[in-house]
Amino acid sequence: MSLIDIFRKFKWAFVLTVSLVVIEKLAWIVEPSVFGRLLDALIDAASAKGAAHHLNIFGTLWLWLRTSSIAGRLLLWTGVFAVNSGVGAIRRSVDEKIYLNMFTNIAVDVAESCENQGLDVARSASRVELFREYVSFLKKRFPDFIEQFFDLGGTVIALYFFDPRLSLSCLCIGVPLFFVNRLYNNRVIRLQGQLHDLREDVFRIFTKKDRREVRAYYDSTAVPQRKIANWSAVNFAMLRLFLLGIFLVVLFIAIDIDNLTTGQTYAVVAYLWTFITSTEYLPDLMESYTSLKEIQGRVRKETLPEIA
């Protein structure tokens, strides 16, 4: 049973949830540029309001709104913000229903397969719980992968329109990211295998009703978890080091750009911050992916029924 099998069986559910993620993230990527233009229009209007210095705050606000450029940009930014927030809220409600139903179907298939293989109840229940990671990955991490793709790719494209050097600087993170993640995957997937071996014994341990066995079991599971956490910390620290260099380079380039308005400066900083926070999130995604990859390899060693 692979991710491809699950995608085939629940393809329309994935079409719905992916569509919502894409709409939400497109609105998120557009928002800094739209707000930057609104900010420039407000600053220009504030600079030119000399004749209206006698107006109070409400009069000044009304004067701004009468200006077509401000009103239009305010309406556009409000619309983009509403799309991002509204679709995000809908997706979080729909996802829960989709993935609860998905796990129920997968659990039934896995339980039937374990019964056909003659596995005992404890091993079968443990295997079903391992497959919960599949559903957890699809529910949380799969949308995260799409979001990070749009955050990173959309940021690089958006920065290109301000200055191509900004995009090229951000793209430089791809080289160290490739080698760091390759090293991380080679080390962590073995640790994930050790952890999953132990997790398949959890129900058997509890059937013994021995406190010392339970303590020893959880002490054992803590060993690979600590090592995985250490590798995640190394991965994160190395990425932060490279990101620091990219951040400084982009700031110097932004200073060098002529005629960069206040709103454009805001947009560049917002895009750069999105790029940095998205890249920082990649180690967590890679840890979830390596865990799922190990489970999939473990299952392929046995004969499981194909999902129609």
Residue pairs with C-beta under 8 A, 6 or more apart in sequence:
1 106
1 109
1 110
1 131
1 296
1 299
1 304
1 307
2 296
2 300
3 134
3 138
3 292
3 296
5 306
5 307
6 102
6 106
6 134
6 138
6 307
7 14
8 307
9 105
9 307
9 308
10 98
10 102
10 105
13 98
13 101
13 102
16 94
16 98
17 91
17 94
17 95
17 98
17 143
18 143
18 146
20 87
20 90
20 91
20 94
21 91
21 143
21 146
21 147
22 146
22 150
23 83
23 87
24 83
24 84
24 87
24 88
24 91
24 147
25 146
25 147
25 150
25 151
25 154
26 150
26 154
27 80
27 81
27 83
27 84
27 87
28 84
28 150
28 151
29 150
29 151
29 154
29 155
29 158
30 80
31 77
31 80
31 81
31 84
32 158
32 266
32 267
32 270
32 271
32 274
33 158
33 267
34 73
34 76
34 77
34 80
35 77
35 263
35 266
35 267
35 270
36 261
36 263
36 264
36 265
36 266
36 267
36 270
37 73
37 263
38 70
38 73
38 74
38 76
38 77
38 263
39 262
39 263
39 266
40 261
40 262
40 263
40 264
41 67
41 69
41 70
41 73
41 263
42 64
42 70
43 262
43 263
45 63
45 64
45 67
45 70
49 55
49 60
49 63
52 59
52 60
52 63
55 63
64 70
65 71
65 74
91 143
95 139
95 143
96 139
99 135
99 138
99 139
102 135
102 138
103 131
103 132
103 135
106 131
106 134
106 135
107 128
107 131
109 304
109 305
109 307
110 124
110 127
110 128
110 131
110 304
111 124
111 128
112 305
113 304
113 305
114 123
114 124
114 127
114 128
115 124
116 305
117 302
117 303
119 127
120 204
121 203
122 201
122 203
122 204
122 207
123 200
123 203
123 204
125 203
126 199
126 200
126 201
126 202
126 203
126 204
127 200
129 199
129 202
130 196
130 199
130 200
130 295
130 298
131 295
133 291
133 292
133 295
134 292
134 295
137 288
137 289
137 291
137 292
140 288
141 285
141 288
141 289
141 292
144 281
144 285
145 285
147 278
148 278
148 281
148 282
148 285
151 274
151 275
151 278
152 170
152 275
152 278
152 279
155 170
155 271
155 272
155 274
155 275
155 278
156 167
156 170
156 171
156 275
157 167
158 267
158 271
159 166
159 167
159 170
159 250
159 268
159 271
159 272
159 275
160 166
160 167
162 254
162 257
162 260
162 264
162 267
162 268
163 253
163 254
163 257
165 253
166 250
166 253
166 254
166 268
166 272
169 246
169 249
169 250
169 253
170 246
170 250
170 272
170 275
172 246
173 239
173 242
173 243
173 246
173 279
176 238
176 239
176 242
177 239
177 242
177 279
177 282
180 235
180 238
180 239
181 235
181 282
181 286
184 231
184 232
184 234
184 235
184 283
184 286
184 290
185 286
185 290
187 231
188 228
188 231
188 232
188 286
188 287
188 290
189 290
189 293
189 294
191 224
191 227
191 228
191 231
192 224
192 228
192 290
192 291
192 294
193 294
193 298
194 223
194 224
195 221
195 224
195 225
195 228
196 291
196 294
196 295
196 298
198 217
198 220
198 221
198 224
199 221
201 217
202 217
205 213
205 214
205 217
206 214
228 287
232 283
232 284
232 287
235 283
235 286
236 280
236 283
239 279
239 280
239 282
239 283
240 280
243 276
243 279
243 280
246 276
247 272
247 276
250 268
250 272
251 272
254 260
254 265
254 268
254 269
260 268
